[in-house]
Amino acid sequence: MSIVCGIPLVECVYCLACARWAWKRCLHTAGHDSETWGLATAEEFEPVPRLCRYILAVYEDDLRNPLWAPPGGYGINPDWLVLRKTYEDTQGRAPPYMLYLDHDHADIVLAFRGLNLAKESDYAVLLDNRLGQRKFDGGYVHNGLLKAAGWVLDAECEVLRELVEKHPNYTLTFAGHSLGSGVAAMLSMVVVQNRDRLGNIERKRVRCYAIAPARCMSLNLAVRYADVINSVVLQDDFLPRTATPLEDIFKSLFCFCNGKIVESLWSFSWADSLPCILCLRCMRDTCIPEETMLKDPRRLYAPGRLYHIVERKPFRLGRFPPVVRTAVPVDGRFEHIVLSCNATSDHAIIWIEKEAQRALDLMREKDNTMQIPAKQMMERQETLTRHSQEYKAALQRAKTLDVPHASTPPSQYGTFEEEGEESSRRSQGESSFGSTNRSTVDESWEELIERLFDKDEHGHIVLKKQ
């Protein structure tokens, strides 16, 4: 009798728990991901809309006669274009890219385009991965993206070295969108680990802007390279939040495609099917405790420092003046997919460029209202201090979670070992790019902090210039 009476109670508790979960998931908005982050400044965010336009320019066949230029153009001088590579040039090993010498901003820019849904080679790069397959510098990375980055470095190493040595005051910037963002992030790491190949370029001259980034590296790498890599996410973008391996997402998508094609040859729509798959993945990932996620060393994350453009508020219609928040988070690093009709549209590079420019204009307008330069200098110093403290706190947090090698200093080069080949390659002392020196000195946590950080004349903790 007690068992019969107890069944409805169990069912009620189960239904209430499911209802609570569904309610929390529906109320979770993109603004929750970054609500505790600080605001970005115009100075640090300035390159983002400009680099978005450079990435858009990669889609053009002729920059002197552009077909898809946004209002105001791409801001590119065609005479400063060093080279550009198409799918025919890369033979499918990497997405198309261009190398541009930006004299106006003292910048050497290598920009990659995003995923082309009509190109099988892009899917080959994207799907070339297994969880925990490829190691790099004590962490895990996406295998296909790393191979694409290695191919680009081999192909353009001489040109890049010549430009870096010819313009010693210029920065070297890698930028990309979607699939290209993953290649750009991997390439920046490879360059940092092989700086001798580019004339021993200083680490502080190398930077990366990953626009709508793919989750392509483990947590320890995402945190440790936050001084080099910057990721830009617009509101509800699904890709930086898709913790499920990308190859699983697209394999599921293809299976879904085949089912719909059998129904009707013309009924398939990317915009219709992908949100459904993301919703199912969202339900599964939500059941995994966050502590379990963080302690998995093979789990991939969006790389580097994160810039989140927030332009919509819950239960309100339309877009609002965008606000840019930034941090180097460990916990809550875009772990939850937002159930939003804008999850796919916010991934578009055109929208990101437009909203990033709006946000930058608002920042500059706010700065112009400050007529006291001393106050601006004080805010800039506070921003640098905050960034350094965030970076230190993220490294410490990664250490407390026992992420393997989270406190290991960058070696002279990346390991690039397959899972079964690591020990043999270590004994041979080889790397994929022929480096000859390997750092064998173990460094304690305190020594790492002391090496990375310093104090200025005011006693503030700041990141050392390397």
Secondary structure, 3 states (H helix, E strand, C coil): CHHHHHHHHHHHHHHHHHHHHHHHHHHCCHHHHCCCCEECCHHHHCHHHHHHHHHHHCCCCCCCCCCCCCCCCCCCCHHHEEEEECHHHHCCCCCCEEEEEECCCCEEEEEECCCCCCCHHHHHHHHCCCCCCEEECCEEECHHHHHHHHHHHHHHHHHHHHHHHHCCCCEEEEEEECHHHHHHHHHHHHHHHCHHHHCCCCHHHEEEEEECCCCCEEHHHHHHCCCCEEEEEECCCCHHHCCCCHHHHHHHHHHHHHHHHHHCCCCCCHHHHHHHHHHHHHHHHHCCCHHHHHCCCCCEECCCEEEEEECCCCCCCCCCCCEEEEECCCCCCCCCCCCCCCCCHHHCHHHHHHHHHHHHHHHHHHHHHCCCHHHHHHHHHHHHHHHHHHHHHHHHHHHHCCCCCCCCCCCCCCCCCECCCHHHHHHHCCCCCCCCCCCCCCCCHHHHHHHHEEECCCCCEEECCC
